[in-house]
Amino acid sequence: MAKNRPRPISSLERRRRLARIRKIAARLGFAGSVEYRHVHGGTGGAQYGLGVEQSDDVVVGFAEAFDRDRNPEDYSLEAILAHERGHQLLAWHPRMRQILARWNGHASEELLASVLGSLIVEREKDQRDLLIKAVGEALLCGVEPVDAVWLVTEIRGKLETLL
């Protein structure tokens, strides 16, 4: 179990990480509290928590988000947080809530959050990474590989018109 613990960091580094998460979350339009926890959360790097009101929502960044961000082959911190912002958009954006409530296709909330995240990040690599994640979610839902790419492309086009 000890090998799953993040290496210790200084108080200054904790504050730096929190400031970085807050800055990115604000740029992505996140409303609510932003936290950093120096643990491996087992969530891929961040977790969104739905509040009673949007201002009560919380996004928590974990140590593994920074580990992943350092690896150029993995998700960036911005892509990780954009996916979580996608969850918030699904929860609070009136048109997105309608889509999610009546969704009966081959998609999950995870797929939709990744597609939404791809629409709000700036870097092309982050957009591509989130779309690949969405295709992976479609595959998990039982969509055939060739159809998964088409499905994600179609969903992205439709969601883009709503934002």
N, C-alpha and C positions, 0 to 999 in steps of 0.2 A: 504494500500500500504506500509506503514511503516514497517509492519511485514516481508515484503519480502527483506528488506535491510539487508546487512550483518552487524554484529556488528563492531564497529570501531576497527581499529588496529593501532599500532604505525608505524612510518616510518621505524624503524628497522625491524619490522615484514613484511612490504611490500617488503623490499629489500631481506629478507630471502626467502619469497615466490617466488619472481622473480628468485633468484639464484637457487632455487630448480627446478623450471620449466625449466630454461635454461640447467641445468645439465642433467635432464631426457631427454629433447628434443635432446640434443647433443648425448647422449648415444643411442637414437633411430634412429639417423641419419638425424634428421630434418635439412633442409637447409633454411635459411632465418631469419627473425626477430622473436624474442620471447618476449612476453609482459605479464604483469600481470595487471589486472584491478580488483579493489576491488568493484565489483558489482556482482549481480546475473544476469548473462547473459541470463538465460533461455535456455541454449543450452546443459545442462547436465554437464557443467564444463569447456569446452574449445571450441574454434572455429578456424577452419583453413580458411585462406584467400589466394586465388590463386593470384599470381603476374604475371607480364609480363614475367619475368624470374624466375627460381626457387629461386634465391637469393633474389627476391622481395617478396616471400611468407611470410606469417605471421601466427603464432599460438598465440592465446591469451588464457591464463588461467584465469578463473574467481574464485571468492570467493567460489562458491558452489563446485568447484573441491576439495578444501581443507576440506570443510564440509563432502563431500562424502568420502574422503580419510581417515578421522578419524573413519568412521564407518566400522568395519571389514566385515560387511555383504553387503557393497556397493562396487562400483568400486574404485580401487586405483587411485591415481594421474597418475601413470605410465600407467595403462590401458586406462585412459581417453586420455592421450597424444598419446598413441600408435594408438588409433583409428584415431586421427587427422593426424598422420604420415601416416596412411593407405590412407587417402585422398590424401596426397601429392604424395605418390607412384603411385596412380591411375592417377594423373595428369601428372607426369613427367617420370616415368619409361617407356621406349619405348614399351616393351611387354605388360605392364599393360594398357597403353593407347590404344593399339590395341584391347585388350580384352574388355575394357569399350566401345569403339567406335562401336564394332560389337555385343555387348551383346544383345541377344534376348531371354534370359531365364528368369526364375523367380528369379531375383535378382535385387537389387537396389545398387546404389553406397554405401549406408550406410552398407548394408550387406557385400559388398566386402571390405570396409574400416575396418570393424570389424574383418573379417577373416585375412586380412593382418596384422592388429594390433596383432592378436593372434600369428602370426608367428615371431614377433620381440620382444615380451616381454619375460622375463626370468622366472618369477614366474608362476608356474602351475595354481594357482588360477586366475591370470590375463588372462592366455590363455583360461581357462574354461569360465570365465566371458564374454570375448569377443566372444567366440563361441556361448554362450547362447544368447548374444545380436544379433548375426547374425541369429540364428534360429528364434528369435522374428521378425526380419526384413523379413525373408522368409514368416513367417505366415502373416505378414501385406500385403505381395504381393499376398496372396491367396493360398499359397502352403499348402497342407494338413500336419498336424503335423508329421506324420510318414515320409513323404517325405522331410520335412524341415530339419530334422536331417541328412538324407542321402545326401541331396543337399549340405548342408554346409560342410559335411565331404568330399565330392567329390571336391568341389571348393577349400577347403583348400589344398588337395593333389595336385591339378593342380597348384595353386599359389605358393606352396612351391617349386616346380621344377623351377619356373621362378625367384625366388629371389636368 
